[in-house]
């Protein structure tokens, strides 16, 4: 790694870590370290292109903030919940059948499916379950709000609350795996 880039990273890393931590606090879907790493990769690309030569630390950190925010926004759109009752292949095989027969799935698929099932069992209220179902059906925030008779802002707040519950369940599931 370039000595100049190492000095830049050493100087900015604590603040980038704080930014990553705060962003993860708002969007509890990502690991803080993953967001920090994404920002550092972004900075490396800019450094290689010579785009950081005349920039102040404040300008660079603001760019990191917006990059992380955009990264989260575009990645959240790619997330979807699945049910253990839904088929996992074109033959219609269910996850329960695969496990009963001694078959295996990639770990991330199993974790996602277990999380989805735990979310369904968790103490979500009826409105939150409806929001999950409508989101999985591809409805926009405004369409969900219209169907529930609430504002789109209320739907956004409820989705954040659901995501917080999901993250808590994900943590509980992962700590259960390790014990």
C-alpha positions in Angstrom: 0.0 0.0 0.0 1.2 3.5 -0.7 2.7 5.3 2.3 0.7 8.5 1.6 -2.6 6.4 1.5 -1.5 4.7 4.8 -1.1 8.1 6.5 -4.5 9.2 5.2 -6.2 6.1 6.4 -4.5 6.2 9.8 -5.7 9.8 10.2 -9.3 9.2 9.0 -10.0 5.7 10.3 -11.3 6.6 13.7 -13.8 9.0 12.2 -14.8 6.5 9.4 -15.4 3.9 12.1 -17.7 6.3 14.0 -19.5 7.1 10.8 -20.0 3.4 10.1 -21.2 2.8 13.6 -23.7 5.6 13.4 -25.0 4.5 10.0 -25.4 0.9 11.2 -27.4 2.3 14.1 -29.9 3.8 11.7 -30.0 0.8 9.3 -29.4 -2.2 11.5 -28.8 -4.5 8.6 -25.1 -4.3 8.2 -22.0 -5.0 10.3 -20.1 -1.9 11.3 -16.8 -3.4 10.1 -18.4 -4.2 6.7 -19.5 -0.6 6.3 -16.1 0.7 7.3 -14.4 -1.7 4.9 -16.7 -0.5 2.1 -15.7 3.1 2.8 -12.0 2.2 2.8 -12.4 0.4 -0.5 -14.1 3.5 -1.9 -11.3 5.7 -0.7 -8.7 3.4 -2.2 -10.4 3.7 -5.6 -10.5 7.5 -5.3 -6.9 7.6 -4.2 -5.7 5.4 -7.1 -7.6 7.8 -9.5 -5.8 10.8 -7.9 -9.1 12.3 -6.8 -8.1 12.9 -3.2 -4.9 14.9 -3.8 -6.4 18.3 -3.2 -9.2 17.4 -0.9 -9.6 18.3 2.8 -10.2 15.6 5.4 -13.7 17.0 6.0 -14.5 16.7 2.3 -13.2 13.2 2.2 -15.2 12.1 5.3 -18.3 13.7 3.9 -17.8 11.7 0.7 -17.4 8.5 2.8 -20.6 9.3 4.7 -22.6 9.7 1.4 -21.0 6.6 -0.1 -21.9 4.4 2.9 -25.5 5.9 2.9 -25.8 5.1 -0.8 -24.3 1.7 -0.4 -26.9 0.8 2.3 -29.8 2.3 0.2 -28.9 0.2 -2.8 -28.2 -2.9 -0.9 -31.4 -2.9 1.2 -33.4 -3.0 -2.0 -31.8 -6.4 -2.8 -32.9 -8.0 0.5 -35.9 -10.2 0.6 -37.5 -12.5 3.2 -38.3 -16.1 2.4 -40.4 -18.7 4.2 -39.4 -22.2 5.2 -42.7 -23.3 3.6 -41.7 -22.0 0.2 -40.0 -24.2 -2.4 -36.2 -24.0 -2.6 -35.9 -25.4 -6.1 -37.8 -25.8 -9.3 -39.0 -29.3 -8.2 -41.0 -27.8 -5.3 -38.8 -29.3 -2.6 -39.3 -27.6 0.8 -36.4 -26.8 3.2 -37.8 -29.2 5.8 -37.6 -32.1 3.3 -34.0 -31.2 2.5 -33.0 -31.3 6.2 -35.0 -34.5 6.9 -33.3 -36.3 4.0 -29.8 -35.2 5.3 -29.2 -32.8 2.4 -27.6 -29.4 2.9 -27.9 -25.9 1.7 -25.3 -23.1 1.8 -25.0 -21.6 5.3 -26.3 -18.2 4.2 -29.5 -19.6 2.8 -30.1 -21.6 5.9 -29.5 -18.5 8.1 -31.8 -16.4 6.0 -34.5 -18.9 6.0 -34.2 -19.5 9.8 -34.3 -15.7 10.3 -37.4 -15.4 8.2 -39.1 -18.2 10.1 -38.1 -16.6 13.5 -39.5 -13.3 12.3 -42.8 -14.9 11.6 -42.8 -16.5 15.1 -41.6 -13.3 16.9 -43.9 -10.9 18.6 -44.6 -8.8 15.5 -48.0 -7.2 15.6 -50.5 -7.7 12.8 -49.6 -4.4 11.0 -45.9 -5.3 11.0 -46.7 -8.7 9.4 -48.8 -7.1 6.8 -46.0 -4.7 6.0 -43.6 -7.6 5.6 -46.0 -9.4 3.3 -46.7 -6.3 1.2 -43.0 -5.5 0.9 -42.3 -9.1 -0.2 -45.0 -8.7 -2.8 -43.1 -5.7 -4.2 -45.4 -2.9 -3.1 -43.8 0.6 -2.6 -43.9 2.4 0.7 -46.6 4.7 -0.5 -48.7 1.8 -1.8 -48.4 0.0 1.6 -49.4 3.2 3.4 -52.5 3.6 1.2 -53.6 0.0 1.8 -53.0 0.3 5.6 -54.5 3.8 5.8 -51.4 5.4 7.2 -48.8 7.8 5.8 -45.7 6.6 4.0 -43.6 8.1 6.8 -45.4 5.8 9.3 -44.6 2.8 7.0 -40.9 3.8 6.9 -40.8 4.0 10.7 -42.5 0.7 11.1 -40.1 -0.9 8.6 -37.2 0.4 10.7 -38.7 -1.1 13.8 -39.1 -4.4 12.0 -35.5 -4.3 10.8 -34.4 -3.7 14.4 -36.3 -6.7 15.5 -34.9 -8.7 12.7 -31.3 -7.7 13.6 -32.0 -8.7 17.2 -33.3 -12.1 16.1 -30.3 -12.5 13.7 -28.0 -11.9 16.6 -29.9 -14.3 18.9 -29.8 -17.0 16.1 -26.1 -16.5 15.5 -25.2 -16.7 19.2 -27.4 -19.8 19.5 -25.3 -21.4 16.6 -22.1 -20.7 18.4 -23.1 -22.1 21.8 
